[in-house]
Amino acid sequence: MLNDNPKKQRTNWLKIFIIVLIFMAILAIGAVAGVRRLYDENLRPLNANQGSVSVVIPAGSLLREVARLLKSQKIIKNSWAFERYVRNKDASDKIKAGTYELSPSMGVSEIVSIITEGKIATNLFTIIPGQRIDEVKKDFLAAGYSQAVVDNAFNADLYKNHPALVDKPTGADLEGYLYPDSYQKTASTKPETIIRQSLDEMQKHLTPEIRSAMTSHGYSLHQAIILASIAQREADMPEDRAKVVQVLLTRLQKGIRLESDPTAFYGAVLAGQAPSLDFDSPYNTYLHNGLPLGPISNVSESSLRAVAYPANTDFLFFVAGDNHTVYFSKTLTEHQTNIKQYCHNCSQ
């Protein structure tokens, strides 16, 4: 009888083990089913509201940025579910920049179809954040305006009395002052009308408080907009731009060249050359001290606020990695390590 007890005990433990395994399997299946139900639910329309919202997807936007944008605009229920759906459809690289009329009554599948097929709103003209003036001009040409009409519309003298331009140096063009947004357009709308509307929007964002804060660092408003344009092009994420401005201001204070890729590229493109860090122009902050000659793109609200309220940090370097994440550092050694680790395909 004594010899049978170990066998019975092993048998009992085996039964318990099997029961536990079955129980855990049931739990796992239930959890998977629950996650699937939650995922499916988050792919459905946010609500039954048939109203539409104009959503601007900037060029070069990452999937996570598009998901956050749609969530913040109250178009989708959940950014995670949206990202997973797009990845499952292998459509991450198919999202097209532009202005879209989207509704919370649309499901994720319909929204993804619209933004991957480029079904942009046809009654709007969109100035995308971070665009250069030459890129905005090309969009006007693509919208059906003639070269002569577009060239005339971008004559800064037409708007010299606009309050948004009171700090613009005489002779400077409109670079940096056209606020990125979507503007209503009909067949009879003139480019000057859209440009004036964008300047009106810029003026709304250049409140007395923002103007005062932007110039509190010892630079004119025009120079502050130059800083904002560099931050706009250097960092995709708004939360990184205040740190970028802190680095720029610190380097200017210490007499260190800014060494900003977008400034060098801008000067080359402006001269009709391929983007290059070596092309010598007044915009190349690798070759010249101080700020570039002028702004290098338009600026968004987050970039204006970044200059007004830079981060309270003591970084001296930053690099935008291959994944568009910006990595900050205090020493040259740390900076070089970040370049080696995160910047295999970068120009730096």
N, C-alpha and C positions, 0 to 999 in steps of 0.2 A: 504493500500500500504506500509506503514511504517513497518508493521509486517512481510512483505515478504523479506525485505532487508537482515536481518540476515541469513535467510535460503539460499538466493541466494549467499551471501558471503561465507557461509560454503560450499555450493556446488562448488563455484569457487575455494576455497582453496583446497577442496578435489580433484578436477580435476588437479590442479597444483601439489598437492602432488603425485598423481598417475603418472603424466607425469614425475616428477622428479625421482620417483622410477624406472619407466621404463627406463629413460635415464641412471640412475646409473647402472641398471642391464645390459644395453647394453654395458656400459663402462667396467663393471666388466667382462662380457663375452669376450669382445674384449681383455682386459688385459690378461685374462687367456689363450685365444687363442694365443696371442702374445708371452707369456712366453713359452707356449707349443711349438710354432714354433721355438723359440730361443733354447729351450732345445733339440728338435729333430735335429736342425741344428748342434749343438755342439756335437752330438753323431756321426756325419758323419766323414769320414776321414779328416785329417788336409789338406792333399793335395794328388796329384797323384804320388808323388815320391815313386818308388818301392824299393828304397834302404832300408836296414835294419840297425837298431841301437841295439847294445848290452846294455841291461838295467839290472842292478843288483838290485834285491829287497832283502834287508837285512832281516834276520830272525826277527820276532817281529815287523815288520813295521806296523804302523797304516794306516788306509785307507787314511787319509789326507796326510800322508807322501808319499804314493804311488802315489796319484793324483799329488802332487807337483813335484815328480820325473819325471813322464811321461810328465808333462807340460814343465818342464825345459829341458827335452831331446827332446822337439819338436815332441812328438808322438801323443798328443791329443790337441784339440782346447781349452778346458776349464776344469779346475780341478773341479769346482762346479758340472758341468753336469756329469762328470765321477763319482764323489762321490754319487750323487743322483741315478744314474743308478745302481751302485753296491748295494746301500741300498735297492732300489726297488726290486732287484733280491735276496735280503737277502744273499748276498755273501761276506759281509765284513770280516767274519772269515774264508773264504775259499781261500783267496789269499795266494799263496805258495811262500816261499823264493826261490831264485835261479837266474840264468842268462837267460834272454829271448831275442830272436831275434825278435824285433818288428819294424814295419814300419809305417810312417805317412799315408800310403795309406790304413791302416786298420781302420775300424770303431771301436767305443768303445765296441760294443757287441763282436766283434772278439777278441779284446785285453783282455777283461775280461774273455772270454772263455779260452784263452791261459794261463793266470796267475792263474786262479782258478783250472785248470786241471793239472797244473804243467808241461806244455809242454816246458821244459827248453831246451836251446841250447845244442846239444850233442857234438859239436866240440870245446867246451870251458871248461876250468876248472876255477871255480870262488872261490876266497877267499873273503868271505863275511865280511864287516866291523864289528869289534867288536868280531871276533872269537878268541878263544884260540887255541894254537897250537894243543892240543889234538883233537879239533874239525876239524881242517884242515887235520890232519892225517886221521881221519875217512872218510873225503870226498875223500881223495886219495885212501883209501881202497875200498870205494864205486865205485870209477872210474875204479876198476879192478886191481890195483897194489897189490902186495903181502905185507904182514907185514914186511918181511925182507927187501924188496926193500924200503919201506917207512921209516922204522927205519934208514936205512943207509943214505937215502936222507936228513934226518933231523939232521945229524951229523954236528954241527956248524963248526967243523974244516975244512970241505970241502970248506967253504966260508970265511975263516979267513982273506984273503987278500982283501975281497970286501970293497970298500970305504964306503958303508952304515954301516959297522960294526966296523969302526975304534975306536969308543968310547964304544963298547960293552966290558964289563969286561971279562977277560979270565975265561973260565969255564962256563959262562952263555950260555943258549940256544938261539934259534932264536925268542923267544917270544917277541912281540912288533915290530919286524923288517920286518915282511912279509907284504908288502903293499897290502891292499885289492883291488882287481880288477879282471877282467876276462882275462884269458890267453889262446891263441890258443893251441889246443891239438890234436894230431893225435895218431894213434895206436902205433907209435914208439917213442912218446915223453916221455922222462924220467922225473920223479919227480924233479930231480936235476935241469933240464932245467927250469921248472916252478918256482921253488924256486929262482933260480938265476934271473929270469925275475922279480919276485916280489921284490927282493932286488934292482934290477936296478931301479924299479919304486920308491922305498923308497928313493934311493939316489937322484932321480930327484926332489923329494919333500923336501929333506933336503938341500935346497940351502944355500949358505953362509949366506945370509940374515936371513933365518929362523934359522939356527944353532946359529948365533950370538944372535938373539933375544931370543931364547929358553934358552940359557945359561946365559943371562943377569940378571937372578934372583938369581944367586949365586949357581946354581946346574949344575952338569955335563950334557952332552947331554943324557946319559943313564938315569939319574934321571929325566930329562925333559920328556923323552919318557914314563917313569913310570907314571908321572903326566898326560900325554896325554891319556894313556890307561885307567886311572881311569875316566877321563872326558868322554872318549868314552863310557864306560859302564854305567856311571851315568846318562847321558843325551841323549835322543833320537834326540832332535832337535839341529842342529849345533849352532843356536844362543844362546843356553843355556850353551854351553860348556865353553865359555870365562868367564862366571860368576862362573861356577863350579871351574875352575882353580883359579880364584881370591879367592874363599873361601878356597881352599886347601892351597894356598900360605900364606894367612893370618893366618890360623890355625898353619901352620908350623912355621911361624915367632913368634907367640905367645906361642909356645910350647904346643898347644892343640892337642890332638889325632885327626886324620882325621875322624875316625869312619865311614868308607865307607863300605857299605854292599858288593859291588862286590869284594873288596879285601879279606874280610873274607871268602866269598863263594869260591873264587879262591883257597885259601889255602886248604879248605876242599876238593874240587873236585880233586885237585892235589894229595891229599893223599888217594883218592878213597873213600871219605866219602860223605854223602849227604850235600848239601849247608847248612851252619850253621854259625850264628854269634858267637857262643860259641867255635867253634873248634880252638884250639890254634896252630897257625902256624906263621912263620915269615911274612906272608902276612896279618894277622889279625890286622887291624889298630884300632880296638876297644880295643885290649889287649896290643898293642905295640906302642910306640911313633914313630914319623917320617914316612918316606915313607916305603912301603912294600919292600920285598927283590928284586923284579923285576917287569917288566911290567905284566899286567894281561890279555892282549889281544893285537890284532893288533890295529893300529890307522889309522884314515883317515885324509885327508887334513884339515878338520875343527878342529880336535883335536890338530894337530900339531900347527895350527895357534892360537888356543886358548891358548896354553902354551906360544907361542911367543908373543902374544898380549892379555893378560888377560883383563877382563873388569875393568873399573875404578869405582868400587863400594866398599862398605864397609860391605858387608854381612859376616856373620860368620857361618850361617847354611843354609842347603838346604835339601829338601826332595822330592823325586819323587813320585807323587801321583798315585792313582789307574789308572788314565787316562794317565799316562806317562808324564804329565806336571810336570816340576820342579818348586817348590815354594821356594823362597829365603827369608831369614829373618835375622835381625840384633841381636835379643835377643833370649834367650832360651825360654822365655814366648811366643814370636811370633812363634818360631819353633814348640813348643808343640801344639799351636793352629792350625798350618798348618797340623800337623800330625793327630790331631783329626778330622779336617774338610775334609781333602783330602786323607787320607791314612788308609782306613778301612781294606784293605786286604794286606797292606804292611807288610814287616818283621819288620820294626822299631816300 
